[in-house]
Amino acid sequence: MSRDEDLLSYVREQANLMDQDISWVGPERSYDEGYWVADRDSYEPVIHSRVVTGLEILRQYAGEGSHWYKRAADAYGTYSDARSPAATARQVAEVLRAWVSQVEAGFTEILGARARAEVEAVSTDVMGQVRRLVEDPDAHPAAAIVLCGAALETALRATADARNLSLSAKQRPSLSAYSQLLRTADLFTRQDVKDVEQCGGLRNSAAHGHFDDLSRERAGLMEQQTNLLLRKLSDLATVGGEPE
């Protein structure tokens, strides 16, 4: 089962959990309306916590600006004082189920899924080419180093896009610019930025023909460092991380 399938299965479980410990009370008279209620008053805090969990799922994986999150937040915020937690739980559960159905049908997507797929593609396809170049005795180390830099920049850009981060109009896209952008957002550590800068330095040497600075050993080390950074970027592209 893929990571996205795991997530959707988890969301379904949370929606089903919201249906527990609540019951529908039918109208006593024809002109009254029925309502949802907790099976016991003591269950209301638990039901409330399930609603909060559902809201957080939609915020992280549908997006805070999405129609899905706004509808669920509206049910929780605007009407929570006037409606029981059970009624709110039912509405949020249905929003969760509708979102899962739309993802599965291909009409909407999990926030960050496209970026993560892009990161994973360079991690396998491009880095596979890098490995072959490093092992090829006839290939110049500059080839592997330039390809490593391209893979890393693609992953940095995709991760920034997934996090709704963008460079200013004055900034030129580069390894350094993207790593600083992630650092400003507290997604990268100082060591992460330093590691990217080291990779960028090697790539610049290769791109400008400073071959005396390069060796097969340095190309191999850059490959290892790039793979480590790509693993972290794949996790960062999964907005909100994995569900517990």
N, C-alpha and C positions, 0 to 999 in steps of 0.2 A: 504494500500500500504506500502511495506517495505521501509526501509531507502535506500537500494540499488536501488529499483525501482524509488523512488523519485529522486535520483541522476541521473539516466539514463534519466528520463523524463526531468529533468533540462538541461542535456547536449543536448538532441534533440532540445529543445527550443532555446538554444544558437546557434546551427548549423543552424536552420531555420532562426534565426535572421540575420545571416551573409548573407543570400540570399536576404535580403531586401535592397532597395535603390541602387541596382546595375543592370546593363543590359549587355546583350551580343551584341556586335557590329560585324556584319558579314563582311567578306572581300568584298571590292569593286571590286577587280579583282580576278580571279581564282587562281592566284599564291600567293596572299596575305593570311595572317592568320587573323582570327577574334580575338577579345580580350574582356575582361570584363572591364567595366568602371563604375565609380560612376554616378548615375543619375544627380547629381549636384556636382560641385567641393566642395561646402560647406559641403557635406556629408562625405568627406574623413576622417576627424578626428574621426567621429563616427564609421565609418567602421574599422578604425585602432584600435580603442578601443575594438571593438568586436573580432578582431583577437587576441589581447593581452589576452582577457578573455578566449578565446579558448585554447591558449597556457598554461595558468595557470591551467585550468581544467585538461589538459593532464599531466602537470608536477605533479600535486597533486595526481591524481587518476589513471593514467597509470604508472607514474614513470619517473623521469628525465632521467633514463638510458634506457627507453623503446624505441622500434622502432617507436611507435606512436608519442611520444613527439619529437623524433629526426627528423622525417619527417616533422612535422608541424613547428618546429623551423628552419629547413633548408629552408622551403618555405618562412618563415618570414625573416630570417637573410640573407641567401645567395642571395636571389633574390629580396628582397624588394626594393633595389635601382633601379633595372631594370624593375620591374613589378609594376603595379598599386596596391593600397590597395585592390581594388575590386577583382583582380585576386588572390591575396594572401588569401583573405577572402574565396573565393570559394574553394581553395585547403584545407585550414584548416578545413572548414566546412565538407568536404568529409572525412577527416581523423577522425573527431569527430564521424561522422555517422558510419564509418567502425569500430571504436573502440566499440561503443555501440552495434553494431551487433555481434561482436566477444564475448563481455561479455555475451550477452543474449544467444548466442549459446554454451557458456561454454568453449570456446577456449582460453580465457584470463580472468583475474579477476580484480576487482577493488582493487587497492593497499590498503592493510590493511583489506580487507573484511574477509579473513580467520582468522586473529588475532582477529578482533572484534567479529566474531562468537564464537571463543574460549572463549573470555572474557565473552560474554553473556551466554554461556553454563554454565560456573562455577558460574555465578551470579544467575542463576535460579536453575539448578540441584544440584550443590554442596551446595550452600547456603540454598537451601530448606532442605537438609539433616541436615545442621547445625541448622536450626530453630527447627527441630523436636528433635534433641538431647538436645538443650537448654531447651525445654519444657518438656522433659522426666525426671521425678523425679528419675528414676532408672539409668539414664545415668550419668557417671562421667563427670564433666565439661572439663576434659582433652580431651575427644573425640571430642567435638565441637571445642575446641581451635586448636587442631592439624589439623582438617579438614579445618578450617578457614585459617590457615597458608598455607595449600596446595593450596587452591583456590587462595589466594593472590599471591603466587609465580608463579602459572601457568599464571595468568593474567599479572603479571609484565614481565615475559619472552616473552609472546605473543606480548605485546606492544613494547618491545625492538626490537623484530624481525620485526614488522611492520615498525618501524622507522629505520631499517637497523643499529641497534646498537648491539654491541656484547661485551661480557666480554673478557678481555685479557686471554691469555693462563694460566697465573698464578692465575687467580681469580676462586674461587669455586662458582658455582651458589648458591645464597642465597637471602633471602628477602633484606638484607642490600646491597648486591652487585648490585642487579638490581635497587633498589631505588636510589643508588648513581649514577648509570649509567644514569638514567633518569634525575637526578639532574644536572649532568655534561652537558647534552644536553639541559638544560633550560626547560625541560618539567615538572619537579617536583619542588615544592617550598621547602624551608627548613622545613616548617611545614609538608608537605607531607612525607618527609624523616623521620621526628620525629615520625609521626603516624605509619609508617611502622616499625620503630625500636621498638616501643612499642608493636606492634603485634608480632614482631619477638621474643621479650623477653618473652612474654607469651607462645608462641609456644615452645621455648627452654625449659622453665620450665616444660611444659607438656611432651615433648619428653624425658626429662632426669629424669622424675619421681619426680620432686620437687612439689608434690601435695599440700604442705602447702601454696604455693603461689597462688593457684587457688581456684576459687569459681564459683558458677553458675552466680553470678552477674558479675564477671569479664569476663566470657564466653559471656554473653549477650552484654556487652560493646564492646568486641572485634568483635562480630558479626556486631554490628552497625557500628563500625569504618571500618571494612572490606567492608561492603556494600557501604559506602561513597567512599572509595578508588576505588572500582570496577567500580562505575559510572564514575569516572574521567578517569580511564584506558580505558573504553569503548570509551569515546570521543577521547582520545589520539590515540587509535588504528585506528580511522577514520582519516587517514592522511589528513591534510589540513582543517579538520573541515567540517561542513555542508555548502552547497552553500547558499548564501543569496537569 
